[in-house]
């Protein structure tokens, strides 16, 4: 287990721990918005919708049509 730099979150992956609280945010993407080669894509059993969570730089949220929640 690995802590993020603020020691507030624990991750299984050192790559995730490096990004958490360090200029990145994790967002959920669905369907055709999922970047090619993204690991851990899941499929909702009822709807069949594919989804996953990816890391994006805080300033890239505009590219995904998201507002900064802070």
Residue pairs with C-beta under 8 A, 6 or more apart in sequence:
1 10
1 11
1 12
2 10
2 11
2 12
2 13
2 14
2 16
2 17
3 9
3 10
3 11
3 17
4 10
4 11
4 17
4 18
4 20
4 21
4 22
5 17
5 18
5 20
5 21
5 22
6 21
8 21
9 17
9 20
9 21
10 17
11 17
11 20
16 55
19 26
19 55
20 26
23 57
23 58
24 55
24 56
24 57
24 58
25 55
25 56
25 57
25 58
25 61
26 53
26 54
26 55
26 56
27 53
27 54
27 56
27 61
27 64
27 66
28 51
28 52
28 53
29 35
29 51
29 52
29 53
29 54
29 64
30 49
30 50
30 51
31 49
31 50
31 51
33 64
34 41
34 50
34 51
34 52
34 54
35 54
38 52
38 54
39 52
40 52
40 53
41 50
41 51
41 52
42 50
42 51
42 52
43 49
43 50
43 51
44 50
44 51
56 63
56 64
58 68
61 67
61 68
